[in-house]
Amino acid sequence: MSRQLEREDLRRRGAATRAVHAGERIPLPIERSTTTPIFPTTTFLHPDLESLDAVFGGEQAGYNYSRHGNPTIRALEVAMAALEETDDAIAFGSGMAALHAAILACVTAGSKIVASRELFGATYTLLQAIFDSLEVESIFVDQLDLEEMESAIASVRPRAVLVETISNPLLNVAHLPLIAEWSHAVGATVICDNTFATPVLVNPSKFGIDLVMHSTTKYIGGHGDVLGGVICGDTDRIEDLIRVSRLAGGVIGPFEAWLTLRGVKTMPLRVRQQSESASLVAAWLAQHPAIDCVFYPGYSCSTEAAAVFNDDRRGGMVSFEIANAGRDEVFRFLDALEVFLPGTSLGDVYSLAVSPPMSTHRALDEDAQVAIGINPGLIRLSIGIEDVEDLIADLDQALRRIYRTG
């Protein structure tokens, strides 16, 4: 690379040249910053072409182009690998980009996937609309029916098995140790969406899960202001995903990576508070006369499945069915809420409420929704960090306004 323009050189250049180059590429300080710096650059410069060539060839560590790597993004990846107790991690521009890459790295035309029937609606659609067109067949089974799951894996002999630690939106907990055991017996890679649990509550790699996926948009970012995704796994699998990422290009940007990394710092505190409040909200809903049933891992998961949790906290998600409610009643209930926000995301500092038939599983027709337990009166709550008394009072006034109970 030609030598950088020094101040004396710049004085002899034209105004446009000075405007472009003046102040750029100043020497970095020897002091280290407290926080990870943002590197908002597409291209990295090297002292000479030999160095650049070595980085391109993988013979020397370093950066050359941000689609191939960026120090800010790398900091997020290192943090997520540490949290999930895996060798490495790779970040993406969204949770769906991460999941798409994970599946793509595992399958080829003619492959089969065994997947939980309770998957997030967009994941379900990804398998049917995208991978089906690539001649990758998905077989959907009930992840709570262990006999069905074991039988499907043994008979189908899939290339990949896809589950959610805590399912969206019915909050059932997968028996990760057995699913990993059955999958590895037939040579399948297990992909687990750990978004709802977070690495604070569950570390799937401890139970043999190969690839752990997160939509970092949710609890990890935590403030509803940044999209992102990540896959955590062993070194060889992450190397495969790096190749997919570089070619498919679903990378996260440095600003988004920095915002997500900032969210990581407070995630354990937020998840602790959200879990405690969600448990109280679930208990209150369970005794309410207008509620048919409540879904919460603290109530519904088996003793064996509960063993995957790191402690007695069960997360900040609560779902419930309003008795005899259809679309109109659900909409009136959601419109009546004052503290809860009618948002389609989750894991934020503020509490959110949504109708899964309208949002997460909208791509499925009503019969398909009901077949997997998504009934018209279902509500999904994401508990934030507000005072739990205010959250319960808000649910109570909305139910009173709709059904005039009590």
ROZA-535542 format. One record per residue: residue in one letter; x, y, z of N, C-alpha, C in turn. Coordinates in pm, whole numbers, padded with zeros to 5 digits, always signed. Layout:
% ROZA-535542
AXYZXYZXYZ;...
END
This chain:
% ROZA-535542
M+00085-00120+00000+00000+00000+00000+00089+00124+00000;S+00053+00224-00078+00132+00347-00080+00128+00414+00055;R+00234+00490+00085+00242+00552+00217+00126+00651+00237;Q+00082+00661+00362-00029+00751+00392+00014+00897+00374;L-00082+00974+00337-00056+01117+00320-00032+01184+00455;E+00084+01241+00474+00115+01312+00596+00061+01455+00588;R+00065+01525+00703+00010+01660+00706+00078+01750+00602;E+00211+01736+00588+00283+01821+00493+00241+01789+00350;D+00219+01659+00324+00174+01620+00191+00037+01677+00159;L-00051+01675+00259-00188+01721+00237-00193+01869+00200;R-00100+01945+00255-00101+02089+00226-00081+02116+00077;R-00017+02023+00010+00012+02042-00132-00097+01983-00221;R-00201+01921-00157-00307+01859-00236-00426+01952-00250;G-00516+01914-00342-00634+01993-00365-00734+01980-00251;A-00833+02071-00250-00930+02075-00141-01009+01945-00129;A-01047+01886-00243-01125+01762-00239-01042+01648-00180;T-00915+01641-00218-00826+01537-00163-00809+01554-00013;R-00788+01680+00029-00774+01706+00173-00901+01671+00249;A-01016+01702+00192-01143+01671+00259-01161+01522+00279;V-01116+01443+00182-01131+01297+00190-01033+01237+00290;H-00908+01280+00290-00803+01211+00366-00764+01275+00498;A-00789+01402+00517-00744+01469+00639-00813+01411+00762;G-00735+01379+00863-00790+01326+00988-00815+01177+00989;E-00807+01112+00874-00831+00967+00868-00704+00890+00900;R-00724+00770+00956-00616+00675+00980-00506+00732+01070;I-00549+00810+01169-00453+00861+01267-00406+00744+01353;P-00288+00750+01412-00238+00638+01494-00333+00609+01611;L-00355+00481+01636-00441+00442+01748-00367+00463+01879;P-00438+00499+01985-00371+00519+02114-00327+00386+02174;I-00225+00391+02258-00181+00268+02324-00275+00233+02440;E-00350+00333+02488-00446+00307+02596-00565+00227+02541;R-00623+00142+02623-00738+00063+02582-00865+00129+02631;S-00967+00131+02548-01095+00189+02588-01168+00094+02682;T-01252+00151+02767-01329+00068+02860-01427-00020+02785;T-01496+00037+02688-01593-00039+02610-01536-00073+02473;T-01599-00171+02410-01556-00211+02276-01582-00098+02177;P-01482-00057+02100-01505+00049+02001-01593-00001+01885;I-01658+00093+01819-01732+00061+01697-01637+00085+01579;F-01628-00013+01491-01547+00000+01371-01639+00009+01250;P-01688+00131+01221-01784+00148+01111-01715+00158+00976;T-01647+00052+00938-01574+00053+00812-01604-00073+00734;T-01605-00061+00602-01622-00180+00520-01488-00246+00490;T-01382-00165+00487-01251-00214+00442-01144-00183+00545;F-01051-00279+00563-00938-00261+00655-00808-00255+00575;L-00723-00162+00614-00596-00141+00544-00482-00215+00617;H-00385-00259+00539-00269-00331+00593-00141-00255+00560;P-00034-00279+00636+00090-00205+00611+00152-00233+00475;D+00120-00351+00418+00171-00384+00284+00084-00493+00223;L+00105-00519+00095+00023-00617+00024+00049-00760+00070;E+00167-00789+00120+00197-00923+00171+00106-00955+00289;S+00089-00857+00377+00002-00876+00493-00143-00895+00450;L-00190-00812+00358-00327-00825+00308-00349-00961+00245;D-00254-01005+00165-00264-01135+00098-00269-01248+00200;A-00191-01238+00306-00189-01342+00408-00322-01352+00482;V-00384-01237+00508-00515-01238+00574-00620-01297+00482;F-00619-01257+00355-00713-01314+00258-00696-01466+00249;G-00573-01513+00257-00547-01656+00244-00566-01735+00372;G-00601-01668+00482-00620-01737+00607-00492-01778+00676;E-00379-01725+00628-00249-01760+00687-00214-01667+00802;Q-00286-01558+00816-00258-01459+00920-00390-01406+00973;A-00401-01392+01104-00522-01337+01164-00533-01189+01129;G-00655-01145+01109-00676-01004+01080-00806-00981+01006;Y-00826-00860+00962-00950-00821+00896-00918-00755+00762;N-01006-00778+00666-00987-00712+00537-01115-00648+00485;Y-01230-00713+00511-01357-00666+00459-01465-00706+00559;S-01556-00616+00591-01647-00641+00703-01747-00752+00680;R-01769-00793+00555-01851-00912+00533-01777-01036+00579;H-01645-01028+00584-01562-01140+00629-01529-01131+00778;G-01553-01018+00840-01522-01003+00981-01497-00859+01018;N-01526-00825+01143-01512-00689+01192-01485-00697+01343;P-01395-00618+01398-01362-00630+01541-01481-00611+01634;T-01572-00520+01602-01688-00500+01689-01779-00622+01685;I-01800-00676+01566-01883-00796+01552-01815-00913+01622;R-01684-00920+01609-01611-01031+01673-01626-01025+01824;A-01628-00906+01880-01645-00894+02025-01778-00953+02069;L-01884-00927+01992-02014-00986+02024-02009-01138+02014;E-01944-01189+01912-01935-01334+01895-01860-01400+02010;V-01751-01338+02052-01674-01392+02165-01760-01393+02292;A-01835-01285+02313-01921-01277+02431-02028-01385+02430;M-02092-01407+02314-02198-01506+02306-02145-01649+02323;A-02028-01676+02268-01969-01808+02288-01940-01833+02436;A-01893-01729+02505-01866-01743+02649-01994-01768+02726;L-02101-01696+02691-02228-01712+02761-02288-01850+02737;E-02276-01901+02614-02334-02032+02581-02238-02148+02606;E-02118-02117+02652-02018-02219+02685-01988-02307+02564;T-01967-02242+02449-01928-02312+02326-01792-02262+02280;D-01734-02331+02183-01603-02291+02132-01606-02154+02067;D-01714-02128+01991-01715-02008+01910-01859-01971+01878;A-01876-01860+01807-02008-01813+01766-01993-01727+01642;I-02102-01709+01569-02104-01622+01453-02233-01542+01453;A-02223-01413+01432-02338-01323+01439-02396-01298+01300;F-02527-01270+01298-02599-01245+01174-02688-01122+01190;G-02744-01078+01078-02825-00957+01078-02962-00972+01139;S-03009-01096+01159-03137-01121+01224-03139-01265+01272;G-03236-01297+01357-03249-01434+01403-03282-01529+01289;M-03368-01486+01196-03404-01570+01083-03285-01593+00991;A-03200-01492+00974-03078-01510+00894-02987-01614+00958;A-02976-01610+01090-02894-01707+01161-02950-01848+01145;L-03081-01862+01163-03143-01994+01153-03132-02048+01011;H-03156-01963+00913-03144-02004+00773-03004-02057+00744;A-02902-01985+00791-02764-02027+00768-02734-02159+00838;A-02783-02176+00960-02758-02299+01034-02815-02420+00962;I-02937-02406+00913-03000-02518+00841-02927-02542+00709;L-02896-02433+00638-02831-02444+00508-02697-02515+00518;A-02627-02495+00629-02497-02558+00649-02508-02708+00676;C-02630-02753+00709-02649-02893+00748-02707-02981+00639;V-02778-02923+00542-02857-03003+00449-02813-02983+00305;T-02851-03078+00222-02838-03069+00076-02968-03119+00016;A-02985-03104-00114-03105-03151-00181-03126-03299-00151;G-03247-03335-00112-03278-03473-00076-03268-03502+00072;S-03213-03406+00148-03203-03425+00294-03340-03415+00359;K-03346-03466+00480-03468-03455+00560-03437-03387+00692;I-03536-03315+00744-03527-03248+00873-03641-03297+00960;V-03613-03332+01083-03717-03356+01183-03726-03230+01268;A-03846-03174+01275-03864-03047+01344-03982-03052+01438;S-03974-02973+01544-04085-02963+01638-04206-02902+01568;R-04323-02955+01598-04448-02905+01541-04482-02767+01597;E-04424-02731+01710-04459-02606+01778-04368-02489+01744;L-04296-02497+01637-04199-02393+01605-04264-02256+01584;F-04183-02152+01606-04219-02015+01570-04272-02015+01427;G-04379-01941+01402-04445-01945+01273-04354-01916+01156;A-04263-01818+01170-04171-01785+01060-04074-01900+01034;T-04033-01971+01139-03946-02087+01121-04019-02197+01045;Y-04143-02220+01084-04228-02318+01017-04238-02284+00868;T-04262-02157+00838-04276-02113+00699-04143-02123+00625;L-04032-02091+00693-03899-02105+00632-03877-02247+00582;L-03912-02344+00665-03893-02484+00626-03982-02522+00509;Q-04106-02476+00513-04200-02517+00409-04185-02438+00279;A-04161-02308+00291-04157-02224+00170-04020-02220+00104;I-03913-02221+00185-03779-02208+00129-03711-02344+00112;F-03700-02419+00220-03626-02545+00211-03702-02653+00136;D-03834-02649+00139-03911-02745+00059-03882-02725-00090;S-03866-02598-00132-03835-02569-00272-03695-02614-00309;L-03609-02634-00210-03473-02683-00232-03466-02835-00219;E-03584-02899-00217-03596-03045-00206-03543-03096-00073;V-03565-03018+00031-03535-03060+00168-03668-03078+00239;E-03699-03200+00276-03830-03231+00335-03825-03217+00487;S-03928-03155+00543-03938-03140+00688-04051-03227+00740;I-04020-03303+00845-04119-03388+00911-04143-03328+01048;F-04267-03287+01075-04299-03218+01200-04357-03316+01302;V-04302-03311+01424-04347-03401+01530-04369-03321+01658;D-04441-03381+01751-04465-03320+01881-04343-03341+01968;Q-04271-03233+02002-04148-03249+02079-04175-03296+02222;L-04300-03284+02268-04332-03336+02402-04361-03485+02401;D-04395-03540+02284-04421-03684+02272-04287-03751+02242;L-04222-03796+02347-04086-03848+02331-04082-03974+02246;E-04186-04056+02253-04190-04175+02170-04199-04137+02022;E-04283-04040+01991-04296-03994+01853-04165-03932+01804;M-04101-03852+01888-03976-03788+01851-03867-03892+01826;E-03853-03987+01916-03750-04091+01900-03776-04174+01774;S-03901-04211+01753-03937-04293+01637-03910-04219+01507;A-03946-04091+01502-03927-04013+01380-03779-04000+01347;I-03697-03971+01448-03554-03955+01424-03492-04087+01377;A-03532-04197+01440-03475-04327+01404-03516-04371+01264;S-03641-04345+01226-03691-04391+01096-03655-04298+00981;V-03661-04167+01006-03633-04070+00900-03483-04056+00876;R-03404-04071+00980-03259-04051+00976-03226-03916+00912;P-03269-03809+00977-03255-03675+00918-03112-03625+00922;R-03084-03523+00841-02955-03455+00849-02955-03354+00962;A-03074-03302+00996-03085-03202+01103-03211-03225+01183;V-03204-03193+01311-03319-03195+01401-03330-03054+01459;L-03450-02996+01450-03470-02857+01488-03575-02846+01598;V-03536-02788+01712-03627-02771+01825-03607-02635+01888;E-03700-02596+01974-03687-02475+02055-03678-02516+02200;T-03585-02459+02275-03574-02491+02417-03708-02470+02485;I-03765-02350+02468-03900-02319+02514-03978-02278+02390;S-04085-02350+02360-04152-02329+02232-04232-02200+02229;N-04248-02149+02108-04318-02022+02084-04449-02050+02010;P-04566-02026+02071-04590-01949+02193-04642-02031+02311;L-04644-02166+02300-04707-02246+02405-04611-02281+02519;L-04484-02245+02505-04387-02248+02615-04363-02387+02671;N-04367-02487+02583-04330-02622+02623-04179-02637+02617;V-04123-02717+02707-03978-02731+02719-03933-02862+02656;A-03834-02853+02568-03782-02972+02499-03691-03052+02592;H-03697-03184+02577-03607-03272+02652-03476-03281+02575;L-03390-03183+02594-03270-03169+02512-03174-03288+02521;P-03147-03345+02639-03051-03457+02643-03094-03576+02558;L-03221-03614+02564-03267-03729+02485-03270-03697+02336;I-03314-03577+02302-03318-03539+02160-03178-03541+02100;A-03080-03491+02175-02941-03493+02128-02891-03637+02113;E-02922-03721+02210-02877-03861+02206-02934-03933+02084;W-03065-03920+02062-03130-03987+01949-03078-03933+01816;S-03056-03803+01809-03011-03742+01685-02869-03785+01649;H-02781-03786+01746-02643-03823+01720-02630-03970+01683;A-02723-04051+01730-02720-04194+01697-02739-04218+01548;V-02803-04123+01477-02824-04137+01333-02741-04035+01254;G-02650-03967+01322-02562-03873+01255-02623-03738+01224;A-02732-03702+01293-02799-03574+01267-02739-03463+01352;T-02740-03343+01298-02701-03223+01371-02824-03165+01439;V-02811-03131+01567-02923-03074+01641-02908-02923+01648;I-03010-02853+01600-03016-02707+01605-03123-02669+01707;C-03087-02588+01804-03181-02550+01909-03194-02399+01916;D-03316-02350+01902-03345-02208+01920-03361-02183+02070;N-03265-02112+02125-03262-02087+02270-03306-01945+02304;T-03377-01879+02213-03412-01738+02230-03493-01714+02356;F-03599-01794+02379-03686-01771+02493-03615-01798+02626;A-03525-01895+02627-03459-01931+02753-03345-01838+02786;T-03272-01792+02685-03150-01714+02700-03040-01800+02761;P-02914-01766+02739-02806-01843+02803-02802-01826+02955;V-02879-01733+03008-02886-01719+03154-02957-01838+03216;L-03061-01887+03150-03145-01993+03207-03107-02132+03159;V-03066-02146+03033-03036-02277+02976-02915-02265+02885;N-02825-02362+02894-02711-02373+02801-02722-02507+02728;P-02786-02510+02613-02812-02637+02543-02688-02718+02510;S-02574-02652+02491-02453-02727+02456-02413-02825+02566;K-02453-02798+02690-02423-02889+02800-02489-03026+02781;F-02595-03028+02698-02671-03151+02680-02649-03212+02542;G-02543-03167+02474-02506-03226+02347-02564-03157+02225;I-02631-03044+02241-02685-02971+02127-02570-02914+02045;D-02575-02931+01914-02463-02893+01828-02458-02745+01796;L-02574-02688+01760-02580-02547+01722-02689-02479+01804;V-02652-02375+01875-02746-02301+01960-02771-02166+01894;M-02898-02141+01863-02933-02019+01790-03008-01922+01881;H-02985-01793+01860-03061-01688+01929-03103-01581+01829;S-03224-01532+01844-03257-01402+01788-03212-01301+01892;T-03098-01237+01868-03046-01142+01966-03130-01015+01972;T-03222-01002+01877-03320-00893+01879-03397-00892+02011;K-03411-01009+02071-03499-01025+02186-03424-00998+02317;Y-03408-01096+02402-03354-01074+02536-03210-01025+02537;I-03131-01065+02438-02989-01031+02443-02969-00882+02416;G-03028-00831+02309-03030-00685+02290-03112-00618+02397;G-03234-00666+02414-03314-00635+02532-03387-00503+02536;H-03367-00416+02437-03427-00283+02445-03512-00247+02323;G-03539-00346+02239-03627-00324+02126-03573-00227+02022;D-03439-00216+02012-03385-00116+01920-03282-00172+01822;V-03267-00305+01814-03165-00359+01725-03199-00502+01684;L-03191-00530+01554-03209-00665+01501-03078-00740+01503;G-03085-00871+01522-02963-00951+01514-02991-01097+01545;G-02894-01180+01514-02902-01322+01544-02763-01377+01565;V-02754-01495+01624-02624-01556+01648-02640-01708+01652;I-02535-01778+01609-02527-01923+01623-02400-01953+01702;C-02414-02037+01806-02301-02078+01889-02277-02227+01868;G-02152-02268+01862-02121-02410+01843-01974-02436+01850;D-01935-02559+01810-01793-02592+01814-01720-02529+01695;T-01589-02534+01700-01506-02462+01602-01535-02506+01459;D-01543-02636+01435-01563-02686+01299-01697-02642+01242;R-01801-02648+01323-01934-02609+01273-01941-02459+01247;I-01876-02381+01332-01876-02237+01309-01795-02203+01184;E-01689-02276+01157-01614-02256+01033-01702-02280+00912;D-01785-02383+00916-01880-02409+00807-01977-02292+00791;L-02022-02239+00903-02117-02127+00899-02052-01998+00851;I-01924-01980+00879-01853-01863+00829-01853-01863+00677;R-01832-01980+00617-01835-01989+00470-01974-01954+00417;V-02079-02006+00483-02215-01973+00441-02240-01824+00455;S-02200-01766+00568-02223-01625+00594-02155-01536+00490;R-02031-01568+00458-01958-01486+00362-02022-01488+00223;L-02078-01604+00186-02137-01615+00053-02281-01565+00051;A-02359-01598+00153-02499-01556+00157-02513-01411+00204;G-02418-01364+00285-02410-01223+00318-02504-01171+00424;G-02559-01259+00507-02654-01212+00609-02586-01161+00735;V-02482-01080+00720-02401-01037+00834-02469-00923+00910;I-02430-00909+01034-02475-00796+01115-02379-00680+01095;G-02426-00558+01114-02341-00441+01102-02273-00408+01234;P-02164-00332+01232-02091-00300+01355-02172-00219+01455;F-02257-00127+01409-02339-00050+01502-02437-00142+01574;E-02501-00233+01497-02595-00327+01557-02525-00423+01652;A-02407-00466+01615-02330-00554+01703-02296-00483+01834;W-02259-00357+01824-02224-00281+01945-02346-00263+02035;L-02460-00229+01978-02582-00215+02059-02618-00347+02127;T-02605-00456+02053-02636-00588+02109-02540-00621+02222;L-02412-00593+02201-02311-00620+02304-02339-00538+02429;R-02387-00416+02411-02424-00336+02527-02539-00401+02603;G-02635-00457+02530-02746-00526+02595-02703-00649+02672;V-02599-00717+02624-02549-00836+02692-02513-00806+02837;K-02460-00687+02863-02409-00654+02997-02518-00663+03104;T-02639-00624+03068-02746-00621+03169-02843-00739+03155;M-02818-00829+03059-02912-00939+03036-02938-01023+03160;P-02837-01066+03236-02868-01147+03354-02958-01075+03454;L-02938-00946+03472-03023-00871+03565-03165-00862+03513;R-03179-00834+03382-03313-00822+03324-03387-00955+03329;V-03319-01062+03291-03384-01193+03287-03426-01238+03426;R-03344-01207+03525-03381-01241+03663-03512-01172+03702;Q-03521-01041+03676-03642-00967+03712-03762-01012+03629;Q-03741-01032+03500-03850-01074+03414-03904-01211+03454;S-03814-01301+03491-03857-01434+03533-03939-01430+03663;E-03891-01352+03758-03964-01341+03884-04103-01281+03863;S-04112-01178+03782-04241-01115+03756-04332-01206+03676;A-04276-01278+03577-04358-01367+03494-04419-01478+03578;S-04346-01529+03674-04400-01634+03760-04520-01583+03840;L-04512-01460+03888-04623-01401+03964-04743-01372+03872;V-04716-01324+03751-04825-01298+03656-04895-01429+03619;A-04817-01534+03593-04876-01663+03557-04964-01716+03670;A-04916-01704+03793-04994-01751+03907-05123-01672+03921;W-05119-01541+03897-05240-01459+03905-05339-01496+03796;L-05291-01514+03674-05378-01552+03562-05443-01688+03586;A-05369-01779+03646-05420-01915+03666-05544-01920+03754;Q-05560-01820+03842-05678-01820+03930-05788-01727+03881;H-05770-01664+03764-05868-01567+03716-05984-01638+03646;P-06108-01603+03676-06224-01674+03619-06239-01656+03468;A-06180-01555+03408-06195-01534+03264-06087-01606+03183;I-05997-01678+03251-05885-01744+03183-05908-01895+03181;D-05902-01953+03061-05920-02098+03046-05795-02174+03089;C-05680-02133+03042-05558-02204+03077-05438-02111+03064;V-05334-02144+03137-05210-02065+03138-05095-02156+03095;F-05008-02103+03009-04889-02176+02966-04767-02104+03023;Y-04694-02176+03106-04572-02121+03163-04482-02237+03203;P-04353-02235+03170-04267-02350+03200-04266-02389+03347;G-04292-02294+03435-04296-02327+03577-04413-02416+03614;Y-04514-02422+03525-04631-02505+03549-04631-02633+03466;S-04594-02616+03338-04627-02719+03241-04515-02816+03206;C-04388-02785+03233-04283-02874+03185-04264-02992+03280;S-04224-03105+03222-04202-03225+03301-04078-03209+03387;T-04066-03297+03485-03949-03291+03574-03821-03312+03495;E-03825-03405+03396-03705-03433+03316-03666-03312+03232;A-03765-03249+03167-03736-03133+03084-03688-03016+03169;A-03746-03002+03289-03708-02891+03377-03562-02899+03417;A-03503-03018+03408-03364-03036+03448-03267-02961+03358;V-03312-02911+03243-03222-02837+03154-03195-02697+03206;F-03278-02646+03297-03261-02510+03346-03145-02502+03446;N-03078-02388+03443-02963-02369+03532-03004-02347+03678;D-03127-02296+03700-03177-02276+03835-03329-02283+03830;D-03397-02225+03929-03543-02239+03935-03617-02129+03859;R-03548-02044+03788-03616-01942+03706-03658-02003+03573;R-03773-01957+03521-03830-02018+03401-03857-01918+03289;G-03806-01799+03298-03817-01706+03187-03928-01605+03200;G-03930-01511+03106-04022-01398+03113-04141-01407+03021;M-04167-01524+02960-04280-01538+02868-04396-01611+02936;V-04516-01560+02915-04639-01622+02968-04743-01618+02856;S-04809-01731+02833-04921-01734+02738-05045-01783+02810;F-05161-01740+02761-05287-01784+02822-05400-01773+02722;E-05507-01847+02748-05626-01841+02664-05740-01777+02741;I-05799-01677+02679-05917-01613+02737-06039-01700+02706;A-06118-01727+02806-06234-01816+02791-06330-01764+02684;N-06368-01852+02593-06471-01822+02492-06437-01700+02407;A-06311-01673+02389-06271-01553+02315-06239-01586+02170;G-06283-01498+02082-06245-01504+01942-06165-01381+01907;R-06153-01357+01779-06073-01244+01731-06120-01112+01791;D-06251-01087+01793-06303-00959+01841-06270-00936+01988;E-06293-01040+02071-06265-01026+02214-06115-01005+02239;V-06034-01078+02166-05889-01065+02181-05843-00923+02144;F-05897-00872+02035-05859-00737+01993-05904-00632+02095;R-06023-00649+02150-06071-00553+02250-05986-00560+02376;F-05947-00679+02413-05860-00696+02530-05726-00626+02508;L-05664-00650+02394-05534-00590+02366-05543-00439+02356;D-05651-00390+02298-05670-00245+02288-05691-00180+02424;A-05743-00257+02521-05772-00202+02653-05649-00193+02742;L-05542-00263+02706-05421-00260+02788-05356-00123+02786;E-05299-00083+02899-05238+00048+02912-05087+00042+02937;V-05042-00052+03019-04899-00067+03047-04835-00161+02944;F-04900-00274+02919-04853-00365+02815-04868-00297+02678;L-04768-00314+02593-04771-00258+02459-04806-00367+02359;P-04886-00335+02258-04926-00435+02158-04816-00455+02054;G-04703-00511+02096-04588-00527+02008-04564-00672+01973;T-04513-00696+01853-04496-00833+01805-04361-00895+01841;S-04276-00824+01913-04148-00880+01953-04159-00930+02097;L-04044-00948+02161-04042-00997+02299-03904-00974+02358;G-03893-00994+02489-03764-00985+02555-03716-00845+02584;D-03803-00746+02562-03762-00607+02583-03781-00564+02728;V-03729-00446+02762-03745-00396+02898-03890-00360+02928;Y-03968-00332+02823-04110-00303+02844-04192-00427+02813;S-04306-00439+02876-04391-00557+02858-04472-00546+02731;L-04487-00660+02664-04554-00666+02535-04662-00773+02538;A-04769-00750+02463-04877-00848+02451-04915-00861+02305;V-04942-00984+02261-04971-01006+02120-05065-01125+02104;S-05137-01127+01993-05220-01241+01955-05141-01327+01856;P-05096-01447+01895-05019-01532+01803-05092-01564+01672;P-05226-01590+01674-05292-01614+01545-05279-01497+01449;M-05270-01375+01503-05259-01257+01418-05116-01228+01377;S-05018-01273+01456-04880-01230+01435-04785-01345+01408;T-04738-01412+01513-04632-01512+01497-04671-01627+01405;H-04800-01664+01403-04846-01777+01322-04947-01735+01216;R-04938-01612+01175-05031-01558+01075-05023-01632+00941;A-04903-01680+00907-04885-01747+00778-04960-01880+00770;L-05001-01935+00885-05076-02062+00887-05225-02033+00886;D-05302-02116+00815-05447-02097+00819-05500-02143+00954;E-05628-02114+00980-05684-02140+01113-05677-02287+01151;D-05705-02376+01056-05700-02519+01086-05559-02561+01126;A-05458-02509+01054-05320-02543+01086-05279-02486+01222;Q-05331-02368+01254-05303-02309+01385-05360-02395+01496;V-05486-02431+01484-05552-02511+01587-05486-02647+01602;A-05439-02703+01491-05375-02835+01495-05250-02836+01582;I-05183-02721+01594-05064-02717+01679-05091-02644+01810;G-05219-02622+01842-05256-02566+01972-05268-02417+01976;I-05266-02349+01860-05278-02204+01857-05426-02170+01838;N-05498-02152+01947-05642-02126+01944-05671-01976+01934;P-05792-01939+01888-05824-01797+01866-05810-01708+01989;G-05833-01763+02108-05827-01682+02230-05691-01675+02295;L-05586-01719+02225-05452-01724+02283-05387-01586+02284;I-05328-01551+02397-05251-01428+02415-05110-01466+02461;R-05009-01399+02404-04872-01420+02450-04820-01292+02513;L-04768-01305+02634-04711-01191+02705-04559-01204+02713;S-04491-01093+02692-04349-01083+02722-04337-00985+02838;I-04295-01036+02952-04290-00955+03073-04163-00871+03075;G-04179-00741+03099-04065-00650+03103-04011-00633+03244;I-03957-00516+03271-03897-00493+03403-03977-00391+03484;E-04103-00366+03443-04187-00275+03521-04225-00339+03655;D-04287-00262+03742-04337-00317+03868-04445-00420+03838;V-04430-00537+03896-04523-00645+03864-04666-00612+03908;E-04680-00533+04014-04814-00493+04058-04886-00413+03949;D-04812-00331+03878-04872-00253+03769-04911-00343+03653;L-04832-00445+03627-04864-00536+03517-04991-00616+03547;I-05001-00666+03668-05120-00742+03706-05244-00653+03705;A-05230-00532+03756-05344-00440+03757-05389-00407+03615;D-05294-00397+03522-05328-00368+03384-05404-00483+03320;L-05358-00605+03343-05430-00722+03291-05570-00730+03351;D-05580-00700+03479-05708-00708+03548-05808-00607+03491;Q-05765-00481+03473-05858-00381+03423-05900-00411+03279;A-05809-00467+03198-05846-00501+03060-05946-00615+03056;L-05927-00715+03142-06022-00825+03148-06157-00779+03202;R-06156-00691+03302-06279-00638+03357-06355-00558+03250;R-06281-00482+03171-06345-00398+03071-06411-00483+02962;I-06352-00596+02932-06406-00681+02827-06515-00772+02878;Y-06491-00836+02992-06585-00936+03042-06662-00893+03166;R-06626-00777+03220-06694-00724+03339-06699-00831+03449;T-06581-00894+03473-06574-00994+03579-06545-00925+03710;G-06588-00985+03816-06559-00930+03951-06619-00795+03969;
END
